[in-house]
Amino acid sequence: MQMNKLKVLMFVAGMTLSAGISRADLLSGCGTCQGSTYLLQYNSTPVGTFGASGKIYDVFLTIDPTNYNSDQTNNLPSQIYIQTVAVKVASSDDFAHSSLAGAPGGVGSWTLENGGLSNSGGTADCDGSGSGFICAQDGITAPVPFSGTYTWEFHYATTDSLLLGSLGSSIKVAYTDGSFNKVGSLVSEDITLQSCTSCGPRTSVPEPASV
């Protein structure tokens, strides 16, 4: 009888663990998600190399803000934007060989900077800190709510191994009023980096089915 109970407990524990990993694949319902859904993907075949061991990976951050709902309750602006995003898929990056390959409104609307982002002083922009993060920020090309998805495509250069474990990578996202004044919480979450052989379409606003 005791052995049967042990087998049942092990089975339930295994199912719980599997469910947790599955939920991690597509990030939603997290403490700072604010109703949006987040997906981080990469192509395992590098798009380039540099130096003796450096590799450049195609990395895609896709955000579905269809159900965006700010956790800020007072003084909400009339229009809110996804204004700053940052990704970390390795312990360190080589910023000199990294680039932004796609973004809402076109790459020319965004500025790529090394490091993550912060919300000090009520604003939210790239702050140059945080090993392994690269950060993109712009003006008003990704308004929310939006019935569809937005995708940022990074060419992420690193000499380190990718952080492929469950919830091994990280993202940061800032929703603002268009003047870098943060609205609601700063999204700062661990996420599972997903391998894909065809992460397209490589356009600024992919079809909703991509998420």
Stockholm file with secondary structure:
# STOCKHOLM 1.0

chainA/1-211         MQMNKLKVLMFVAGMTLSAGISRADLLSGCGTCQGSTYLLQYNSTPVGTFGASGKIYDVFLTIDPTNYNSDQTNNLPSQIYIQTVAVKVASSDDFAHSSLAGAPGGVGSWTLENGGLSNSGGTADCDGSGSGFICAQDGITAPVPFSGTYTWEFHYATTDSLLLGSLGSSIKVAYTDGSFNKVGSLVSEDITLQSCTSCGPRTSVPEPASV
#=GR chainA/1-211 SS CHHHHHHHHHHHHHHHHHHHHHHHHSBCSCTTCTTCEEEEEEEEEEEEEETTTEEEEEEEEEEECTTCCCSCCSSCCSCEEEEEEEEECBSCCCGGGCEEEECTTCGGGEEEEESCEECGGGBCEECSCSTTEEEEEESSSSEESCSSCEEEEEEEEESSCBCCSTTCEEEEEEEESSSSBBCSCCEEEEECEEECSCCCCCSSSCCGGGC
#=GC SS_cons         CHHHHHHHHHHHHHHHHHHHHHHHHSBCSCTTCTTCEEEEEEEEEEEEEETTTEEEEEEEEEEECTTCCCSCCSSCCSCEEEEEEEEECBSCCCGGGCEEEECTTCGGGEEEEESCEECGGGBCEECSCSTTEEEEEESSSSEESCSSCEEEEEEEEESSCBCCSTTCEEEEEEEESSSSBBCSCCEEEEECEEECSCCCCCSSSCCGGGC
//
